[in-house]
């Protein structure tokens, strides 16, 4: 059997075994499911009496209507650990707020269950997703488990099996019936460390959980919870306190103080018992709403004064306080200082709420409102923890909720950012007060949570979570904030002015596109927030491939709805989609990140993929936006609806030309270099926020759902320079400058730099331009002859500055604005320089020290550029290549994917010169080849196009190896045609006066077929294949025999029973 036959047999057997195995393959639904955000939010398993108020509340964290197809709710009995009820949620949908209620009819649920259905405990309630066989009587399982709660009503109860399978490491939760005399429930809340916890609370079926952290509440004696000040005696005026539930309150004094005079004008002793919810209501005795403790009978109405006012709680009794005197400094339990006009006395503020300002109340603009404490109960003596809300006497306060929230950011342009970091809270207060004056929307600092401030290049960037009391309020606040920051706002903080803007990363520079580049190729304004591919990790160490992921990032750095977005993975071999994900129904996290990945990725992805899904390359990841179902598996690669794309490989030899052409035309494939890290690495967006730009990425360590671990110096910026010349555009017929493009860190300032132009004549300066402004988010800054960037302070133009038609010229960047008129080229304060000439020359003369010189083809009338190309790095000395102009876009550089092998041979009478002066002769050979190439095709090439050039000379034969890279396929074809003509040419040519003639020997060796192996000898791999094939053949025969026996069992009804005597006779 030949090697080909063995190989075919191996494939056949593998396919057959795969078919057989597939007959019994059961897919695990958890392998392909998305990471759903449906949770068990609240449970009331034990209600007083006949359990007629029991319920289970589910909550979808999207906070909106969500289908529950595929979900099952399973109730387990702790005695026997079996399911006693299974609820299939197929066809059910949460309400518009994300809630779904299952329970007794008295709680108005979406799905009614009979009373006494939910057992008291020790039992469990589990939420599953998938196609598992969930039925009553089944044993407890964790397959498909999404969420679970193991609960009990007695401290001594145990449910070890349920806990070990459903909630390992978390004990059964006690529904303490002594918490409230009426009824209580188990509610899910965010704990002090922002982790999910369960706690006992007042039932709230179908509504937001109260989530007052009991541990913090029990540490407080009593706090000021709500103040309802009125303007007439006809209205209900009250002060509400909050403390532990059903707790006796005594030895506490309520003190009212005039904010201007600091004089006490009212005191009363507080005594009584808090309600089941921990509230104590104080108000007029003769009111429609019953109070827990009435004001004294001779109290004037209204009691609370207008203007600056203060409410304080002291320990002690009222006899210790004298009316008309200032309040004591010690013994304060809690205090609230507010004003509707002028500010309160600073000394009073320091006594009652040290270090905190007064609350500014403009209630006349909003009607009947209360001032409600909304940071209960970890904060005391802080007036900024209050908000204006609807009056809720005897009930929990109407506070902003994270359920109605959105992460926002804004920028403050300041000179000394680090110093302002210490004043970030004061800045936020000032900004919120200015916003409230602008919109009259009753907003306060307590609406903003989790605020962070960091220093960027252009200022202080604030990121915070804006919360609201409803979806409508959130929408109106976002509109008000957007309107407020549409134009820069000057704020006064500590007597100093700062400017607030919506973003620190505005594209001040909008580069002009050359006529050859269609307008459709220009990147959209990077000022607009958008969704981008942030990081991909397709290739993991080892063979498991279970930590692959794709990370998306919304540049607005806030929660972003992914409705209409699709993520498509393409195969580079056939250019077809092998995986398509519809992202509708999902959203990024609060920081703008969204993760799709394998099960072993940590943190957990929002959408899980089976292991080894993302191919290693050469492949592509594409992000689309569209409302149709156009995107599907096996579709051909398309640019329709394309929002962003990355084409990558983990092997240098792999190519994906079609993917490149459609998704990121004119660019190079990205290489995920596994030598970057001993552990794992990824391709991370580091260099810009431009979509469909391959150079935005670099290889880094993995950082799923976190800030990319970018190197300090951009991969696009060799060296340590902060400002580099990235491209110089020339018009050859007049040799005038078309444009100069600089590159730097996005957002970095150009202030203090100068652009200087030199000519070879004595190295003198011909012109200079002082620089201002900043780099845009692409890191580019372009100057054109007709105009400079759109910036009021910067009128850049160099219409009259021309390059030398003969000899050398240079463009340089210096870190100074003091450029004398007679300045000569110098290395002092030099940042970067580019020296070039229009024709061959012996050297740059006075400009040699600025760096290597580059020859630009000047014969043609078409524009041409010198572009910095980080792709090639064939010589540490050379950094620029002749290219087509690309102002404001990625440079057009030669690519390895369009390489043409040289493999040239030349006849020479003597090898000594070539070997003794190898380096010089190699360089001269390169120049001759480039000159010949440019004369033949006029396709614009330079030294950087020659890669890995080498030369050897043996037995009068000069052999030249290496490659010529091209920028695009058309140029590659021209280079190939030149090489073929060059090899076939009978005409000799010279290198430094030494005549050479082409030889066909290299071509013959290159195209010669390999010598056939002797048929009598076997390679090692053939022997191994023969052995493996033989074993597989044996297994195939055994398998076929077994399969035949199973398919055709003997017919036992036709077996004849022989007589024993016949058997004996035969014997």
Residue pairs with C-beta under 8 A, 6 or more apart in sequence:
1 9
1 1026
1 1029
3 1022
3 1025
3 1026
5 1029
6 1025
6 1026
6 1028
6 1029
7 1025
7 1029
9 1029
9 1032
9 1033
9 1036
10 1025
10 1028
10 1029
10 1032
13 1032
13 1033
13 1035
13 1036
16 1036
16 1039
17 1039
20 1039
28 130
28 143
29 70
29 129
29 130
29 131
29 132
29 144
30 129
30 130
30 143
30 144
30 608
31 599
31 608
31 610
32 608
32 609
32 610
33 70
33 129
33 130
33 608
34 586
34 606
34 607
34 608
35 604
35 605
35 606
35 607
35 608
36 71
36 129
36 146
37 60
37 61
37 62
38 58
38 59
38 60
38 61
38 66
38 68
38 71
38 127
38 129
38 146
38 147
39 58
39 59
39 60
39 61
39 127
39 146
39 147
39 188
39 196
40 56
40 57
40 58
40 125
40 127
40 147
40 148
40 149
40 188
41 57
41 58
41 59
41 99
41 187
41 188
41 209
42 55
42 56
42 57
42 59
42 185
42 186
42 187
42 188
42 203
42 204
42 205
42 209
43 55
43 56
43 57
43 118
43 125
43 149
43 151
43 175
43 185
43 186
44 53
44 54
44 55
44 103
44 118
44 183
44 184
44 185
44 186
44 203
44 205
45 54
45 118
45 119
45 120
45 121
45 123
45 125
45 151
45 153
45 175
45 186
46 54
46 120
46 121
46 153
46 175
46 177
47 53
47 54
47 183
48 182
48 183
50 115
50 116
51 104
51 115
51 116
51 117
51 118
51 120
52 104
52 106
52 115
53 103
53 104
53 106
53 107
53 183
53 203
54 103
54 104
54 115
54 116
54 117
54 118
55 101
55 102
55 103
55 104
55 107
55 109
55 118
55 203
55 205
56 73
56 101
56 102
56 103
56 118
56 125
57 99
57 100
57 101
57 102
57 103
57 205
57 206
58 68
58 73
58 94
58 99
58 100
58 101
58 102
58 127
59 94
59 98
59 99
59 100
59 188
60 66
60 94
60 98
60 100
61 98
62 98
62 585
62 587
63 97
63 98
63 403
63 404
64 94
64 96
64 97
64 98
65 93
65 94
65 95
65 96
65 98
66 93
66 94
66 98
66 585
67 92
67 93
68 89
68 90
68 91
68 92
68 93
68 94
68 100
69 89
69 90
69 91
70 89
70 90
70 129
70 130
70 131
71 89
71 90
71 92
71 127
71 128
71 129
71 146
72 86
72 87
72 88
72 89
72 127
72 128
72 129
72 132
72 134
72 144
73 86
73 87
73 89
73 102
73 125
73 126
73 127
73 128
74 83
74 85
74 86
74 87
74 125
74 126
74 127
74 128
74 134
75 83
75 84
75 85
75 86
75 87
75 117
75 118
75 119
75 123
75 124
75 125
76 82
76 83
76 84
76 123
76 124
76 125
76 126
76 140
76 162
76 166
77 83
77 84
77 119
77 123
78 121
78 122
78 123
78 124
78 150
78 152
78 157
78 159
78 161
78 162
81 139
81 140
81 161
81 162
82 137
82 138
82 139
82 140
83 134
83 135
83 136
83 137
83 138
83 139
83 140
84 119
84 136
85 113
85 117
85 136
86 134
86 135
86 136
86 138
87 102
87 111
87 113
88 134
89 100
92 100
92 110
92 111
93 100
94 100
95 110
95 206
97 403
98 403
99 206
99 207
100 110
100 111
101 107
101 108
101 109
101 110
101 111
101 205
101 206
102 109
102 110
102 111
102 113
103 109
103 112
103 113
103 205
104 112
104 113
104 114
104 115
104 117
105 112
107 205
107 206
108 205
108 206
109 205
109 206
118 125
120 152
120 153
120 175
121 151
121 152
121 153
121 154
121 157
121 159
121 172
121 175
122 150
122 151
122 152
122 157
122 158
122 159
122 162
122 172
123 150
123 151
123 152
123 159
123 162
124 140
124 148
124 149
124 150
124 151
124 159
124 162
124 166
125 148
125 149
125 151
126 140
126 145
126 147
126 148
126 149
126 166
127 145
127 146
127 147
127 148
128 134
128 143
128 144
128 145
128 146
129 144
129 146
130 143
130 144
132 141
132 143
132 144
134 144
140 161
140 162
140 165
140 166
141 165
142 165
142 166
145 166
148 166
148 167
149 167
149 173
149 186
149 198
150 159
150 162
150 163
150 166
150 167
150 170
150 171
150 172
150 173
151 172
151 173
151 174
151 175
151 186
152 159
152 172
152 173
152 174
152 175
153 174
153 175
153 177
154 174
155 174
157 172
158 172
159 172
162 172
163 170
163 171
163 172
173 186
173 198
174 200
175 184
175 185
175 186
175 200
176 184
176 200
177 184
179 200
179 245
180 202
180 245
180 246
180 276
181 246
181 276
182 276
183 202
183 203
184 200
184 201
184 202
184 203
185 200
185 201
185 202
185 203
185 204
185 205
186 198
186 199
186 200
186 201
187 198
187 199
187 200
187 201
187 204
187 209
187 210
187 211
188 196
188 197
188 198
188 209
189 196
189 197
189 198
189 199
189 209
189 211
189 213
190 196
190 197
190 211
190 402
191 197
191 213
192 213
192 215
192 216
192 378
199 211
199 213
199 214
200 214
201 209
201 210
201 211
201 212
201 214
202 210
202 276
202 277
204 210
208 401
208 403
210 277
210 396
212 278
212 376
212 377
212 396
213 377
213 378
216 376
216 377
216 378
217 242
217 243
217 244
217 278
217 376
217 377
218 244
219 377
220 243
220 244
220 377
220 380
221 243
221 249
221 252
221 315
221 333
222 241
222 242
222 243
222 249
222 252
222 270
222 274
222 280
222 313
222 333
222 334
223 241
223 242
223 243
223 313
223 333
223 334
223 373
223 376
223 377
223 380
224 239
224 240
224 241
224 311
224 313
224 334
224 335
224 336
224 373
225 240
225 241
225 242
225 279
225 372
225 373
225 376
225 397
226 238
226 239
226 240
226 370
226 371
226 372
226 373
226 391
226 392
226 393
226 397
227 239
227 240
227 304
227 311
227 336
227 338
227 370
227 371
227 386
228 236
228 237
228 238
228 239
228 370
228 371
228 391
228 393
229 237
229 302
229 304
229 306
229 309
229 361
229 363
229 371
230 236
230 237
230 302
230 304
231 302
231 306
232 302
233 301
233 302
235 302
235 368
236 283
236 284
236 287
236 288
236 289
236 391
236 393
237 283
237 284
237 301
237 302
237 303
237 304
238 281
238 282
238 283
238 284
238 289
238 291
238 393
239 254
239 282
239 283
239 311
240 279
240 280
240 281
240 282
240 393
240 394
241 249
241 270
241 274
241 279
241 280
241 282
241 313
242 274
242 278
242 279
242 280
242 373
242 376
242 377
243 249
243 274
243 278
243 280
244 274
244 278
245 274
245 275
245 276
245 277
245 278
246 273
246 274
246 275
246 276
246 278
247 273
247 274
247 278
248 272
248 273
249 270
249 271
249 272
249 273
249 274
249 280
250 270
250 271
251 315
251 316
251 317
252 269
252 270
252 271
252 313
252 314
252 315
252 316
252 333
253 267
253 268
253 269
253 270
253 313
253 314
253 315
253 316
253 317
253 318
253 320
253 321
254 266
254 267
254 268
254 269
254 270
254 282
254 311
254 312
254 313
255 264
255 266
255 267
255 311
255 312
255 313
255 314
255 321
255 327
256 264
256 265
256 266
256 267
256 303
256 304
256 305
256 309
256 310
256 311
256 312
257 263
257 264
257 265
257 309
257 310
257 311
257 312
257 327
257 348
257 352
258 264
258 265
258 305
258 308
258 309
258 310
259 307
259 308
259 309
259 310
259 337
259 339
259 343
259 344
259 345
259 348
259 358
260 307
260 308
260 342
260 344
260 345
261 345
262 326
262 327
262 345
262 347
262 348
263 323
263 324
263 325
263 326
264 321
264 322
264 323
264 324
264 325
264 326
264 327
265 305
265 323
265 324
266 299
266 303
266 323
267 318
267 321
267 323
268 282
268 295
268 296
268 318
269 317
269 318
270 280
270 282
270 293
270 313
271 293
272 280
272 292
272 293
273 280
273 292
274 280
275 292
275 394
277 395
277 396
279 292
279 394
279 395
279 396
280 292
280 293
281 289
281 290
281 291
281 292
281 293
281 393
281 394
282 291
282 292
282 293
282 294
282 295
283 289
283 291
283 294
283 295
283 393
284 291
284 294
284 295
284 299
284 301
285 291
285 294
285 295
285 297
289 393
289 394
290 394
295 303
304 311
306 340
306 341
307 339
307 340
307 341
307 342
308 337
308 338
308 339
308 341
308 342
308 343
308 344
308 345
308 358
309 337
309 338
309 339
309 344
310 335
310 336
310 337
310 338
310 344
310 348
310 352
311 335
311 336
311 337
312 327
312 332
312 334
312 335
312 336
312 352
313 332
313 333
313 334
313 335
314 321
314 327
314 328
314 331
314 332
314 333
315 331
315 333
316 331
320 328
321 327
321 328
326 348
326 351
327 348
327 351
327 352
329 351
332 351
332 352
332 381
333 380
334 380
334 381
335 352
335 353
335 381
335 383
336 353
336 359
336 371
336 373
336 383
336 386
337 344
337 348
337 349
337 352
337 353
337 358
337 359
337 383
338 358
338 359
338 360
338 361
338 371
338 383
338 386
339 358
339 359
339 360
339 361
340 360
340 361
340 362
340 363
340 364
343 358
344 358
349 356
349 357
349 358
352 381
353 381
353 382
353 383
354 381
356 381
356 382
356 383
356 384
357 383
357 384
357 429
358 383
359 371
359 383
359 384
359 386
359 444
360 433
360 436
360 444
361 371
361 388
362 436
362 440
362 442
363 369
363 388
365 440
365 442
366 388
366 440
366 442
368 390
368 391
369 388
369 389
369 390
369 391
369 442
370 388
370 389
370 390
370 391
370 392
370 397
371 386
371 387
371 388
371 389
372 386
372 387
372 388
372 389
372 392
372 397
372 398
372 399
373 385
373 386
373 397
374 385
374 386
374 387
374 389
374 397
374 399
374 400
374 446
375 382
375 385
375 446
376 397
379 385
384 429
384 444
384 445
384 446
385 446
386 444
386 446
387 399
387 400
387 442
387 444
387 446
387 447
388 442
388 444
389 397
389 398
389 399
389 469
390 398
392 398
398 469
399 446
399 469
400 446
400 447
400 467
400 468
400 469
401 467
401 468
401 469
402 449
402 465
402 467
404 467
404 468
404 469
404 470
404 471
404 473
404 474
405 449
405 465
405 466
405 467
405 468
405 474
405 559
405 590
406 465
406 466
406 474
406 478
406 558
406 559
407 463
407 464
407 465
407 466
407 557
407 558
407 559
407 590
407 591
407 592
408 463
408 464
408 465
408 466
408 478
408 481
408 558
409 461
409 462
409 463
409 464
409 503
409 556
409 557
409 558
410 431
410 461
410 462
410 485
410 500
410 501
410 502
410 503
411 456
411 458
411 459
411 460
411 461
411 462
411 500
411 501
411 502
411 503
411 504
412 420
412 427
412 459
412 460
412 461
412 462
412 491
412 498
412 499
412 500
412 501
413 458
413 459
413 488
413 498
413 499
413 501
413 504
414 420
414 459
414 460
414 498
417 455
417 456
417 459
417 460
418 455
420 427
420 460
420 498
421 453
421 455
421 460
423 493
423 494
424 451
424 453
424 460
424 462
425 451
426 493
426 494
427 453
427 460
427 462
427 491
427 493
427 498
428 445
428 448
428 451
428 462
428 464
429 445
430 491
430 492
430 493
431 489
431 491
431 500
432 443
432 444
432 445
432 447
432 448
434 484
434 489
434 491
435 441
435 443
435 480
435 481
435 484
436 442
436 443
436 444
438 480
438 483
438 484
439 477
439 480
439 483
439 484
441 476
441 477
441 480
443 477
443 480
447 466
447 467
447 468
447 477
448 464
448 465
448 466
448 467
449 464
449 465
449 467
450 464
450 465
451 462
451 463
451 464
451 465
452 462
452 463
452 464
453 460
453 461
453 462
453 463
454 460
454 461
454 463
455 461
456 504
456 505
456 747
457 504
457 745
457 747
457 748
457 749
457 774
458 504
458 505
458 747
458 749
458 774
459 504
461 504
463 557
463 591
465 590
466 474
466 477
466 478
466 481
467 474
468 474
468 477
482 502
485 500
485 501
485 502
486 502
488 499
488 500
488 501
489 499
489 500
489 501
490 497
490 498
490 499
490 500
491 497
491 498
491 499
491 500
503 527
504 747
505 526
505 527
505 689
505 746
505 747
505 776
505 777
506 527
506 776
507 525
507 526
507 527
507 776
507 777
507 778
508 773
508 774
508 776
508 789
508 790
508 791
509 773
509 775
509 776
509 780
509 781
509 782
509 789
509 790
509 791
509 888
510 525
510 789
510 790
510 888
511 739
511 741
511 780
511 782
511 784
511 887
511 888
511 889
512 739
512 782
512 784
512 786
512 787
512 887
512 888
513 519
513 521
513 522
513 887
513 888
513 889
514 729
514 738
514 863
514 885
514 886
514 887
516 863
516 884
516 885
517 885
517 886
517 889
521 889
522 888
522 889
523 690
523 691
523 693
523 778
523 888
523 889
524 530
524 691
526 688
526 689
526 690
526 776
526 777
526 778
529 554
529 555
529 556
530 554
530 555
530 643
530 691
531 552
531 553
531 554
531 555
531 560
531 562
531 565
531 588
531 623
531 625
531 643
531 644
532 552
532 553
532 554
532 555
532 623
532 643
532 644
532 685
532 689
532 691
533 550
533 551
533 552
533 553
533 621
533 623
533 644
533 645
533 646
533 685
534 551
534 552
534 553
534 593
534 684
534 685
534 708
535 549
535 550
535 551
535 682
535 683
535 684
535 685
535 700
535 702
535 703
535 704
535 708
536 549
536 550
536 551
536 614
536 621
536 646
536 648
536 682
536 683
537 547
537 548
537 549
537 550
537 597
537 614
537 680
537 681
537 682
537 683
537 702
537 704
538 548
538 614
538 615
538 616
538 617
538 619
538 621
538 648
538 650
538 672
539 545
539 548
539 616
539 617
539 650
539 672
539 674
540 546
540 547
540 548
540 680
541 674
541 679
541 680
544 600
544 611
544 612
545 598
545 611
545 612
545 614
546 598
546 599
546 600
546 601
546 611
546 612
547 597
547 598
547 600
547 601
547 680
547 702
548 597
548 598
548 601
548 609
548 611
548 612
548 613
548 614
549 595
549 596
549 597
549 598
549 601
549 605
549 614
549 704
550 567
550 595
550 596
550 597
550 614
550 621
551 593
551 594
551 595
551 596
551 704
551 705
552 562
552 567
552 588
552 593
552 594
552 595
552 596
552 623
553 588
553 592
553 593
553 594
553 685
554 560
554 588
554 592
554 593
554 594
555 592
555 689
556 592
557 591
557 592
558 588
558 590
558 591
558 592
559 587
559 588
559 589
559 590
559 592
560 587
560 588
560 592
561 587
562 583
562 584
562 585
562 586
562 587
562 588
562 594
563 583
563 584
563 585
564 584
564 625
564 626
564 627
565 583
565 584
565 623
565 624
565 625
565 643
566 580
566 581
566 582
566 583
566 623
566 624
566 625
566 626
566 631
566 641
567 580
567 581
567 583
567 596
567 621
567 622
567 623
567 624
568 577
568 579
568 580
568 581
568 621
568 622
568 623
568 624
568 631
568 635
569 577
569 578
569 579
569 580
569 613
569 614
569 615
569 619
569 620
569 621
569 622
570 576
570 577
570 578
570 619
570 620
570 621
570 622
570 637
570 659
570 663
571 577
571 578
571 615
571 619
572 617
572 618
572 619
572 620
572 647
572 649
572 654
572 655
572 656
572 658
572 659
575 636
575 637
575 656
575 658
575 659
575 662
576 634
576 635
576 636
576 637
577 631
577 632
577 633
577 634
577 635
577 637
578 615
578 633
578 634
579 609
579 613
579 614
579 633
580 631
580 632
580 633
580 635
581 596
581 607
582 631
583 594
583 607
586 594
586 606
586 607
587 594
588 594
589 705
593 705
593 706
594 606
595 601
595 603
595 604
595 605
595 606
595 607
595 704
595 705
596 605
596 606
596 607
596 609
597 605
597 607
597 608
597 609
597 704
598 605
598 608
598 609
598 610
598 611
598 612
598 613
599 608
599 611
600 611
601 704
602 704
603 704
603 705
605 704
614 621
616 649
616 650
616 651
616 672
617 648
617 649
617 650
617 651
617 654
617 656
617 669
617 672
618 647
618 648
618 649
618 651
618 654
618 655
618 656
618 659
618 669
619 647
619 648
619 649
619 656
619 659
620 637
620 645
620 646
620 647
620 648
620 656
620 659
620 663
621 645
621 646
621 648
622 637
622 642
622 644
622 645
622 663
623 642
623 643
623 644
623 645
624 631
624 640
624 641
624 642
624 643
625 641
625 643
626 640
626 641
630 640
630 641
631 641
637 658
637 659
637 662
637 663
638 662
639 662
639 663
642 663
642 692
643 691
644 691
644 692
645 663
645 664
645 692
646 664
646 670
646 683
646 694
646 697
647 656
647 659
647 660
647 663
647 664
647 667
647 669
647 670
647 694
648 669
648 670
648 671
648 672
648 683
649 655
649 656
649 669
649 670
649 671
649 672
650 671
650 672
650 674
652 671
652 896
654 669
655 669
655 897
656 669
657 897
657 969
660 667
660 668
660 669
660 897
663 692
664 692
664 693
664 694
666 890
666 892
666 967
666 968
667 693
667 694
667 695
667 890
668 694
668 871
668 893
668 895
668 896
668 897
669 694
669 897
670 683
670 694
670 697
671 699
672 681
672 682
672 683
672 699
673 681
673 699
674 681
676 699
676 700
676 701
677 701
679 701
680 701
680 702
681 699
681 700
681 701
681 702
682 699
682 700
682 701
682 702
682 703
683 697
683 698
683 699
683 700
684 697
684 698
684 699
684 700
684 703
684 708
684 709
684 710
685 696
685 697
685 708
686 696
686 697
686 698
686 700
686 708
686 710
686 711
686 714
686 715
687 695
687 696
687 697
687 698
687 710
687 714
687 715
687 716
687 779
688 695
688 696
688 746
688 777
688 778
688 779
689 696
689 746
689 777
689 778
690 696
690 777
690 778
693 778
693 890
694 890
695 715
695 716
695 870
695 890
698 710
698 711
698 714
698 715
700 708
700 709
700 710
700 711
701 709
703 709
713 719
713 720
714 745
714 779
715 870
716 743
716 779
716 870
717 724
717 743
717 744
717 745
718 724
718 870
718 879
721 831
721 832
722 744
722 745
722 748
722 831
723 742
723 743
723 744
723 748
723 750
723 753
723 813
723 831
723 832
724 742
724 743
724 744
724 813
724 831
724 832
724 868
725 740
725 741
725 742
725 743
725 811
725 812
725 813
725 832
725 833
725 834
725 868
726 741
726 742
726 743
726 780
726 867
726 868
726 891
727 739
727 740
727 741
727 865
727 866
727 867
727 868
727 883
727 885
727 886
727 887
727 891
728 737
728 739
728 740
728 741
728 811
728 834
728 836
728 865
728 866
729 737
729 738
729 739
729 740
729 741
729 863
729 864
729 865
729 885
729 887
730 736
730 737
730 738
730 803
730 856
730 863
730 864
730 865
730 866
731 737
731 738
731 863
732 838
732 856
732 857
732 858
732 859
732 860
732 861
732 862
732 863
732 864
733 861
734 802
735 802
735 803
735 804
735 805
735 838
735 858
736 785
736 801
736 802
736 803
737 757
737 785
737 798
737 801
737 802
737 803
738 784
738 785
738 863
738 865
738 885
739 782
739 783
739 784
739 785
739 885
739 887
740 755
740 782
740 783
740 811
741 780
741 781
741 782
741 783
741 887
741 888
742 750
742 755
742 775
742 780
742 781
742 782
742 783
742 813
743 775
743 779
743 780
743 781
743 868
744 750
744 775
744 779
744 781
745 775
745 779
746 775
746 776
746 777
746 778
746 779
747 774
747 775
747 777
748 774
748 775
749 773
749 774
750 771
750 772
750 773
750 774
750 775
750 781
751 771
751 772
751 773
752 771
752 815
752 816
752 817
753 770
753 771
753 813
753 814
753 815
753 816
753 817
753 831
754 768
754 769
754 770
754 771
754 813
754 814
754 816
754 817
754 819
755 768
755 769
755 771
755 783
755 811
755 812
755 813
756 765
756 767
756 768
756 769
756 811
756 812
756 813
756 814
756 819
756 823
757 765
757 766
757 767
757 768
757 798
757 801
757 809
757 810
757 811
757 812
758 764
758 765
758 766
758 809
758 810
758 811
758 812
758 825
758 847
758 850
759 766
759 804
759 807
759 808
759 809
759 810
760 804
760 807
760 808
760 809
760 844
760 845
760 846
760 847
761 807
761 846
762 824
762 846
763 824
763 825
763 845
763 846
763 847
764 822
764 823
764 824
764 825
765 819
765 821
765 822
765 823
765 824
765 825
766 801
767 798
767 800
767 801
768 819
768 823
769 783
769 796
769 798
770 817
770 819
771 817
772 791
772 793
772 794
773 781
773 789
773 791
773 793
773 794
775 781
778 888
780 888
781 789
782 789
782 887
782 888
783 789
783 796
783 798
784 887
785 797
785 798
785 799
786 797
786 799
787 796
787 797
788 794
788 795
788 796
788 797
789 796
803 809
803 836
803 838
804 837
804 838
805 838
805 858
806 838
806 839
807 837
807 841
807 845
808 835
808 836
808 837
808 841
808 844
808 845
808 847
808 853
809 835
809 836
809 837
809 847
810 825
810 833
810 834
810 835
810 836
810 844
810 847
810 850
811 833
811 834
812 825
812 830
812 831
812 832
812 833
812 834
812 850
813 830
813 831
813 832
813 833
814 829
814 830
814 831
815 829
815 831
816 829
824 846
825 846
825 847
825 849
825 850
827 849
827 850
830 850
833 850
833 851
834 851
834 854
834 866
834 880
835 844
835 847
835 848
835 850
835 851
835 852
835 853
835 854
836 853
836 854
836 855
836 856
836 866
837 844
837 853
837 854
837 855
837 856
838 855
838 856
838 858
839 855
839 858
840 855
841 853
843 853
844 850
844 853
847 853
852 877
852 878
854 866
854 880
854 882
854 942
854 943
855 942
856 864
856 866
856 882
856 942
857 864
857 882
857 934
857 938
857 940
859 938
860 938
863 884
863 885
864 882
864 883
864 884
864 885
864 940
865 882
865 883
865 884
865 885
865 886
865 892
866 880
866 881
866 882
866 883
867 880
867 881
867 882
867 883
867 886
867 891
867 892
867 893
868 879
868 880
868 891
869 879
869 880
869 881
869 883
869 891
869 893
869 894
869 944
870 893
871 893
871 894
871 895
871 896
872 878
872 881
872 893
872 894
872 944
872 947
872 965
874 944
874 946
874 947
874 948
875 943
875 944
878 943
878 944
879 944
880 942
880 944
881 893
881 894
881 942
881 944
881 945
882 940
882 941
882 942
883 891
883 892
883 893
883 940
883 967
884 892
884 940
884 967
886 892
892 967
893 967
894 944
894 945
894 947
894 965
894 966
894 967
895 965
895 966
895 967
896 947
896 963
896 965
898 965
898 966
898 967
898 968
898 969
898 971
898 972
899 947
899 963
899 964
899 965
899 966
899 972
900 963
900 964
900 965
900 966
900 972
900 975
900 976
900 979
901 961
901 962
901 963
902 929
902 949
902 960
902 961
902 962
902 963
902 964
902 979
903 960
903 961
903 1002
903 1003
903 1006
904 959
904 960
904 979
904 982
904 983
904 998
904 1002
905 957
905 958
905 959
905 960
905 998
905 999
905 1000
905 1001
905 1002
905 1003
906 957
906 958
906 960
906 996
906 997
906 998
906 999
907 956
907 957
907 958
907 996
907 997
907 998
907 999
908 914
908 953
908 956
908 957
908 958
908 994
908 995
908 996
909 956
910 956
911 953
911 954
911 955
911 956
911 958
913 921
913 994
914 921
914 951
914 953
914 958
915 953
918 951
920 992
921 951
921 991
921 992
922 949
922 950
922 951
924 991
924 992
925 949
925 951
925 960
925 991
926 943
926 946
926 949
927 943
928 989
928 990
928 991
929 946
929 960
930 941
930 942
930 943
930 945
930 946
932 978
932 982
932 989
933 939
933 941
933 964
933 975
933 978
934 940
934 941
936 978
936 981
936 982
937 974
937 975
937 977
937 978
939 971
939 974
939 975
940 971
941 964
941 975
945 964
945 965
945 966
946 962
946 963
946 964
947 962
947 963
947 964
947 965
948 961
948 962
948 963
949 960
949 961
949 962
950 960
950 961
950 962
951 958
951 959
951 960
951 961
952 958
952 959
953 959
957 999
957 1001
958 996
959 1002
964 975
964 979
966 972
966 974
966 975
982 998
983 998
983 1000
983 1003
984 998
985 998
986 997
986 998
988 995
988 996
988 997
989 995
989 996
990 996
1013 1019
1018 1026
